[in-house]
Amino acid sequence: MADHGNDPVVVIGLGRFGTALALELAKRGTEVLAIDHRPKIVQALSGRLTHIVAADATDLEALRELGVTEFRRAVVAIGSDLEASILTTSLLAELEVDDIWAKAVTHQHKRILERIGAHHIVLPENDMGERVAHLVSGRMLDYIEVDADFALVKTHPPRDLVNVPLGETRLRSKHGVTVVCVKSVGEQFTYATADTVLQYGDVILVAGPIAKVERFTERI
């Protein structure tokens, strides 16, 4: 998939997720065309988004008239109306939009969206639930799943990594994870090297397969 940089984005569906996404994109300087079928929602956001229209995104001709074919990126943020979500996604694929993102509410919904042409699927509630579950365990300060089986975790170093150069710990061969960055008390994050010596109170960023990262943090 080509890198589309800061190309304009169509955001369809202005519930909580779609609205937050559209506003954040606009804040970052991305041109956004926001579409929702509810005039009241459109009116309420008209002062915060430059390009926002009330239209039926399940109507192919309506999408054409709005110039959606000129956009390379689109987000279907419709969640509650599965039929509208699926139909809108299929129409964007028919219009050959290069990069289609879609919100799914269930894994079955996700599979359907993938089959009809969505390039990226977001499961906001599911993803946030997984992240919070990891944080509630108390061993992680933050958790980001960066791929289907790879995560980046913010945590403290276990006892056996303290006061020993990382290169001597054989961390990757023993546990299958890597300390990417370290932040000492009162300092900024810096890249970790083989010569880095961790101290109690340091914060580290650890990367690796999810199962191995989880096992690593269980030792903390």
N, C-alpha and C positions, 0 to 999 in steps of 0.2 A: 504494500500500500504506500502510495507516495505521501510525502510530507506536505501538508497543505498549509503549513505555517499559520498566518493570521487571516486566512480566508474568512469571509462572512459565513455565518451559521444560521440555519433555520431551526427554531425551537418550536415544536408543536405540542401544545398541551401546557397550560399554565396553572397547574396545581402547585402545591408547595415545592416539589422537586423542580418542575419546569421553571417556575418563577425565580427560584434561587439561582438556578443555572443561568437563565437569561440575564439576570441582573449582574451576576458575577462576570460573565463573559463581556458584557457591556462595560463594566467597571475596568476590565483589563484591556479595553481598547478594541475589542472585536465587534465588528458590525453584526447586529442581530436582527433577524426578522422573526418576531414572535407571533404565533397564531393560536387562537383559541376560539371555540365555537360559542362561547358565552360572552355576550356584549358587556355585561356588568363587570366581568373580570378584566376585559380589555380596557374599559373606561377607567377602572381603578388604577391600572398600570400605565395608562397613556402618558402620564407626566414623568414616568421613570424610565420608559423605554422609547427610543426614537421611532422605531419601526414596529408597530404592533397593529394587528388587524383581527377583526372577528370574521371567521370563515369556517366552512366545513372542510376539514382536511381529508375526509373520506371521499371527497368529490374530486376526481382527476382533473376536470376542467378548471375548478377553482384553484387548484395548485398551479396549474399552467398559467392562469391569469395573474397569479401573484408572483410569477417569475421564479418559482422554485427550481425550475430546470437550469437556472443560471448559477445556482449554489452547488458547491462541491461537498459541503458538509451539512448534515441535518440530524436533529435529535428528536425522536418521538418520545415525549415525556408523559404520554397518556398512560395512566395506571389503572384507574377504576373501571374503565370501559374497554374490556379486552377485545371486543369486536372492532372497535374504532382503532385501537392500537395496532391490531394485526392488519386491518385493511389499509391504514395510513402507511405502515411500513412497506406493504406490498406495492403500493402506488409509488412510493419513493424509489423502490427498486425498479419498477417499470419505467420511471422517468430517468433512470440510470444515474442517480445521485452517487457520487464516488464513495462517500464515507458516511454510512448510516449508523447512528447510535440509537439504541432503543431501550427504554425502561421496561423491565419485566417484574411481575409481582410474584410469580411462582417459577419453579424450574421447568414445568411443562410449558408455561408461557414462553420462557426463554428458548426452549427447543423449537417451538413454532416460529418465533421471530428469526431464529438463525436459519431455518429452512426456507423462509420466504425472502431472505436477502439482507437482513441486518448484519453489519460487519462487526459491531461491538454491542454487547448486552450488559446492562447495568442492573443489578439487583440491590437497590439502596437499602431496603430494610434488612435483607439477609446479610449483606456485607457489613452493615453497621452492627448487627447482632453478633456476628462472629468477632468483630474487632472489640466490642465491649466485653464479650465473654473472656477474651484473652486478658484484657486490662483488669477485670474484676478479680481474676485469679491472684492478682497482687504481685506477680513476679515481673511483669512488664510495665514499663512507663508509657510505651506506645507500641502499636502493632500495625504494620501495613503489608497487606498481601499484594505483591507486585506482579504475580503471575499465578497460574492455576496451582502450582506446587512450589512457590518460592515466596519468602517473606523477609521483611526487614524489621528488626525488633530493637526498640530502645530499652535498655535495662542497665543493671549494675553488674560488675564483674563478680563471678563466683570466687570463693576463697583461693582456689588453686591457681588462678590467673594473676593474683596480686603479687607484686614485687618480683615478678619474673619476666624477662623479655619475651614478648609474644612469640618470637621465632623459636624459643626453646620449649614452648608449651605443646607443640605438635597438635594445636587445636583443630586444624582442618583434617588431619589424618585420624585423630581420635574421635572427633564429634561431627565432622562433615560441615562445619560452619566457619565463617570468617568474621573477625572483628574488623569492620571497615573504618570506623571513626571513633575517636575518644574525646571526651570533654571533661577536663579536670575542674574542680571547684573554682569558680570565679573566672574561668577561661572560656574560650570559644571552642567549638568542635574543630579538630584537626584530623588529618588522615593518619590511620594507624600503620605502623611499619613493623618489621621484624624486631626492631630495636626498642619499640614502645614498651614501657613498663607501666602497668596499671596499678592504681592505688585504690584503697577503700574510699568510697564516696565518688569515684569517677562514674560517668555515664558513658556507656558504649553503644554503638550501633552494630548489631550482629546480623549478617545475611546468610541465608542458606535455605535448603528445602524445609517446608513447613514442619514436618514431623521431627526433623533433627533440631530445628530451632526450638521447638517446644520441649524436647527432651533436654536440651542445653539449659533452658531457663528453669527447668524443674530442679536443677542442681543449686539454684541461687537461694 
